[in-house]
Amino acid sequence: MASNPNGGTAAGHAARTVALQDASSLSHVILASSAGTLIEWYDFYLYAILTVVLSSQFFPGSLATGFLFSLGALWAGFAVRPFGAAFFGHIGDLIGRKYTFIATLSIMGLSTFGIGLLPTYQKVGLLAPAILVALRCLQGLALGGEYGGSATFVAEHAPEHQRGLYTSFIQTTATLGLFAALIIVLVVRVQLGDAEFQAWGWRIPFLLSLVLVIFSLWIRIRLKESPLFAKLKKDGKTSKSPITAISKRNWGLIAIALFGATAGQAVVWYTGQFYVLVFLTKTLGVNYKDAYTMIAIALACATPFFILFGWLSDKIGRKPLLLTGCALAALTYWPIYHAMAGAVTKVGTVVTVNQPVMIGLIFLQVLYVTLVYAPIAALLVELFPARIRYTSMSIPYHLGNGEFGGLTPLMATWIATWWLAAHPGDPNAKFMGLIWPISVATMTFFIGLFFLPETKDRRIWDEA
């Protein structure tokens, strides 16, 4: 079969050209996909930011016990993400990308709104945490279906040799969603005062989600289907049963993608943007205003690097950036967190923070996040064929981010607590939680180095 000048088959090139004539503009595709995904991340991460506040509202027992239960409920949303990936990925490969991630956005928005309306433990007893966990699980299922759809949708619209660049806009949404949640919580908390916020003001950021979701749905409904999926469907090449159509070879790729890419990416992400918040507020005693502000500044400064590293992954490959980020995290987390502790001074009950130093240390961790996260969408899209792509890429992504990344705050807190109980007075006890992200990042580096293929030159339109 003839090849076109840019590589790939002439038939594949022609099919892509014809299909794109009827597609929405790329800028509109990126805007619609990114806006919805950003709002889903905002919804999902509100709970994480408010874990300490919600622990006293929904869980019985001491503050320490309630906080661990609250972290458990946080993880419940992560734990079910792979199931959402499998279910919605199956639907997305069966009927299309567009309508599937419209459904996931709707479920996420209603679940988040529901949390804002929940009665507390003091009002309805154990029913309150039970419903809270159920709503967290619905959020996790929705997010499990959202990310793979958005990343696939953008990637299947993007030019062949700019897939890393264009999918990096989707990658920014997780950090921007966290940034938006931090800012909104901070503004509401400062305006109401701590007592009012603790009593009822924490509900406002959750209730606000419904307005954001309605706006995003309006944008998404106007989209057309992915041109590549539409072409495959027209030609009868889509899978009739995407999960059962995953071959032994593709299950092997899913395992490699999990242990050699997404597990390490996930712990770097959730250490640098979530465990850091727990460490600042619970371990070092930094007040929430300073902690939120410093993290927000670091996020704002680091976010452009998603685009830079996405662009760079089109030039040098996905694998070098991902593995570099994992290696740097594994090698430097221990001294970074010691330096964070050194930037805090306690005199009695007064905690003073060297904010420029602390912001720099948080920024460094978020920079690692951009290294590992910028290329991951393009890599996962390119690993798998279009007819089972939504399902196949979603499973390792959400296993990695749900089970490894989502466990990071809980595992790190539990390990540090256990170590302190076993070794009273050990000055390093507060740092022992870092064993979890360092171990997982190290595992991913070596498995990825030897088994993860480079994908940047794969032409996903050739199969059409």
Secondary structure, DSSP 8 states (H G I E B T S, - for coil): --B-TTSSBHHHHHHHHHHHHTS--HHHHHHHHHHHHHHHHHHHHHHHHTHHHHHHHH--S-HHHHHHHHHHHHHHHHHTHHHHHHHHHHHHHHH-HHHHHHHHHHHHHHHHHHHHH---HHHHTTHHHHHHHHHHHHHHHHHHHHHHHHHHHHHTTS-GGGHHHHHHHHHHHHHHHHHHHHHHHHHHHHHH-HHHIIIIITHHHHHHHHHHHHHHHHHHHT----HHHHHHHHTT-S-SSHHHH--HHHHHHHHHHIIIIIHHHHHHHHIIIIIHHHIIIIIS---HHHHHHHHHHHHHHHTHHHHHHHHHHHHH-HHHHHHHHHHHHHHHHHHHHHHHHHTEEEETTEEEE-HHHHHHHHHHHHHHHHHHHTTHHHHHHHHS-GGGHHHHHHHHHHHIIIIIITTHHHHHHHHHHHHHHHSTT-TTGGGGGGHHHHHHHHHHHHHHHHH----TT--TTTT-
